[in-house]
Amino acid sequence: MCLSIFAYSANHGNINPLILTRGGAPRLRTVRIDTTTPFHSLPPLSNITTLAIQGREGGYFCFEFHTLRSILTIPTLTNLSIETWRCFYRDWANNPLRIKMPSLKTLRISQDSTTLRMLSFIDAPSLETLVLHAVDLRLVNTGQDIHKITTFIRLDTIAFLDCQYRFSNLYQELVNRIDMILHTLSCHATHIIISNHGGPSFIERDSNLLDFHRYMWPSLERITLDLSTFSDRMSYVRILEGSPQSITVRVVEPVFDQWARRPGGLTTLEKVCRLETMKVGDAMMDDPWPASGGLFREDGNLKNRFIWGETFRAKGPDQFLDD
């Protein structure tokens, strides 16, 4: 249901989707809506398993907190994708109640940095895949006691795709707190994916999230790195040499080849990890999302700024070095 065209029309009238509401829709499982839909009429959501919430740039229409909370707490909700610029007006910190999501297995948040704050308040014991795309990681910090944050105990994969701290002049104390929050949430992950296009990733700058001397990653088996710059391999040597278990590190081929050209480049890395390569265009993970569809394009208000399938593919360095 993409109703933003009615929101900007002088003669939009009221929308009453009787085909959905009369007698309910007990077999409705997959729903895709934009953020204007609640202002008109929501389809029946009581039995859904898969929901994508999408929005237009500018965020003129947002969910009321109680509406969004009632959606998040649907007991059958298994797959949730929030792909908006601003999903709701109020701050999660002003609504500190825990949000229980017992069936949630896949959570994707794209562009809507404010929604990151919900991670500190949800209880999702079945969550397996967490994808963060194009968000400002600073906003994961809600100021609450980190010990009250619930760890995703069944998390298998966490992906940081084009995630950054928007400003470089962060206090290290704040960066450390963000690292602690992210680690508390995801410390059971077996696979971490870090991809950044257009500059160094947050791991290559301020973050110590993958410093094994600081943080334990007892289940971690794989790290996938889609580096957009030809980074210093020694920074990864220093990171990985603290790991108590052997980690498989997969890097995009141009970066791997550049490391191999340097004296002792691969030898030093192979002492602390198992190296694998991926080609530009290779999938970094299997997209577990069970329903098709990127952003709405029907009325022109919602621009297709990214396609999930392409987002999960390795892009490699922005510029290739000459041989």
N, C-alpha and C positions, 0 to 999 in steps of 0.2 A: 504494500500500500504506500504509494508515493503521492502525498497530497499537497506538496508545497506549491503546486501550480494554483490550487484553490486559495491558498493563504495570501497570494499576491493578486488575486482577481477581485475586482469590485463587485462582481455578481456571483461570488462563489456559493452562496447559500449554505444549507446544512447537508451533511452527508450522512446517510443512514443505511449502512450496508446490511439490509435485512436478510440477504442471502446467507450471511454469516451468523446473524444473531438469532434468527427465529429457530428455536429448538437447540441453540448452541451449535458447536462444531466439534463433536467428540473425537473425530479422527484427524483434526488439524494438528500437524506436528511441526511444520517449518514455516516461519513468518519472517518477512523482511519489511521493515517500516522505516520511514524517515521521522525526524524529530517533530514535524508538524502534525503527524497523525493523531496524537493524544488530544489536540485541540479540536478535532472533528469527531472521530469515533475509532476506538481501538477494536481490532478484531478480537474474538474470544481467545484468550491465551492460557486458559487453565490447564490444558493438556499438552502444551507445546514442549518440544525437546530442543529445537534449534531456532535461535533468534539473532537476526542482524539488525542493529540500530544504526542508521546512517543519517548524515546531515549535510547541510550546505555550508559553504564558507560564510563566516559572519555570525552564525549561531543565534539568529534572531528568535528562534523558537527552541525552547528547551523544556525538558521534563520537569514537573514539580517533583520534589524529592520523594514525597509519599507515593507518587505514581511509579517512579523508577524503582523504589524499594519494593513495591508490591510485585513488580515484574521480576526483579532479581531473586525474590524468594519463592518463585513458582517451584514446587518440589520436583517437577519432572525436567526442569531446564538443564540440559546437558551440554549444549554448545552455545556460547554467547560471543558475539562480535560487535564491538562498539567502534564505529568508524565515523566519528563526528568531530566538529571543531569545539563544541561545548555541549555536552549532553544535558546538563542541569545547571541551575543558577546557584544553588546554595553549596556550601562547602561541607565535605564529609566530616571535617573536624567539628562542625556544629551539630552533627547528628551521630554521636559516638556509639549508637547501638550496634551490636554485632549483627551481621547479615549472614544467615545460614543458607548455604547453597549445596545441599547434600548430593545432588546428582551431577554437578558441573564437572566436565572432563576437559573441555577446551575453552580457553578465554583468550580473545584477541582484542587489543586496544590499539587503535591507530589514530594519530594526530591529536586526540583529545587528552592533553596532558593532565587536565584537572581530574579526569576519571581515574588517574593513577592512584589518587588518594584512597580510593575504595579498597585497594589491595590490603591496606592495613586493618580493615574492618570486616573482611569477609572470612567466613569459615567454610572452606571448600575441601573436605577430606578426600574427594575423588579426583581432584584436578590433576591432569596428566600433562597438558600442554599449555604453556603461557607464552604468548607472542606479544611483544611490545614493539610498535612501529612508529617512527617519526615523532617521538614524544620527548619532553623535557624531563629527565629523570630527577631533577631537583624536587619536583612536585610529588614524589612518592613520600616525602617527609610531611607528616601531619603534626609533629610535635608531641605525640603521645608516647607513653612508656613502651620501648621496644619489646620488653618482655611480655607485653600483652598482645603482641602480634602473633597470629596463628600460622605456623609453618604448613606449607602444602606437602603433606607427608607422602603423597603418591606421585609427586611431580617427576616426570621423566625428562621433558625438554623445556628449556626456557630460551627464547630467542630475543635478542636485542638487535633490531633492524633499524639502522639510521637513527639511533637514539643518542642524545647528547645532553650535556649540561649547557644551557643556552648562553651562559656567561662564563668567561674563563677566570674571572677574578673571584672565585669562590674561596671562602675560608676552608682550610684543610679540615677543620673540625666538622664543618657541615658535610664535606665530601665523605669523611669517615662515617658520619651518621647515616648517610644515604647508602653507603656500602653495607653497613650493618643491617639496615632494613631489608635491602635486596637479598642479602645472604640469609637472613632469618626466614624470609619467605621461600627461598629456592634452594636451600642447602642440601636437599635430597635429590637434586637433579642428576641425571646420568649423562645428559648432553646439553652443552651450552653453545649457542650460535651467536656470533658477534659479526655484524655486517655494517659497514658504514661507507657511504658514497660521498666523496667531496672533501675528504680530510681525515685526520687521525680519529680513531674511535675513542670513546670515553675511557676505555681500558688503557689506551696508549697515552692518555693525558694525565688526569688527576686521580682516577679511581685505582684502588688497591683490591678490588673485589676478587681477583684471581690470585692474590698473594697467599700461597698456601702456608706461609709462616704466620699469617694473621687469621685465616679462616679455614676451617675444616670443610672439605668436600668429600665425605666418605664414600659416596656412591658414584662420583664423577668418573666417566669412562672416555668421553669424547669432547673435544673442543673444535668447533668449526669456525675458521677465521676467513672472512671475505674482506681482505685489506685493500683499501683504495690507494694506499701509498706503499712505497717500498720501505717498510719499517725495519728497524734494527733488530736482527734476530736475537741479539744478546739480551734484549729486554725480556724475551720469552724464555730464554734459557734461565734467567734469574727467577722468573715466575715459576717455571715447571720443576726446577731442581728441588723445590721445597715440598713437592707432592709425595706422599707416602706410597702411592700406588702408581702404576704405569698408566699414562694417559695417551690416547690416540689424538694427534693434532692433525687436522686436515686444513690445508691452505690452498689458495688458488694458484695455478701453475706458474704464471709470470713471477709471482713473489718467490715461490719455491726455486725457480730457476735462477733468480737473482741471488738468493741466499747460497745456492750451490756454487756460484762463481767465486764467492769470497773464500779465501784460505781457511780451511777448517770449518766452513760454514755449517754443513750438514752434520759433520762429525760431532760438533758440540751439541747440536739439537738432538741427535739420535742417542746421546747418552742419557737424556732426561725424558724422552718421549718416543712414541712410535709415529713416524711421519707418513701422511698420505696426501695425495694431491687431488684437486678437482679442476676441471676445465671451466673457463668462463662460459656461463650458460647452464652449468650443471645445477640440479636441484640440491639445495643445502639440507632439505628435509622433505619428507612426504607431507603434503598438506592434508591434515586429517579432517578438514572441514567437510561435512557431509552434504552440503548444498552448494549449488552453483551460484554464480553472480558476483560481480564486483559492485561498484557504486552505481546507483541509479543514473540513467541517462535520458529517461523518457521525456522530461520537460525542459531540459537544458539548464535547470537551476543547480543540479547536483553534477559537478564535473568529475569525470573519471580520472582522478589524479594518480591513481595507482591501480594495479591489478595484482591480486594476491599471488597468483601463480608466478608472475614475473618478479615480485618482491622476494620470493623464496629462492631465486636463482642467483648464482654468484656473478657479480659484475666485474670483479678484478680491479686493478689499478686504473686511476683516471687517465694516466699517461704511461705508455710503455717505454721502457728504456731501450736505447739502441744496443745491439750486441757489441 
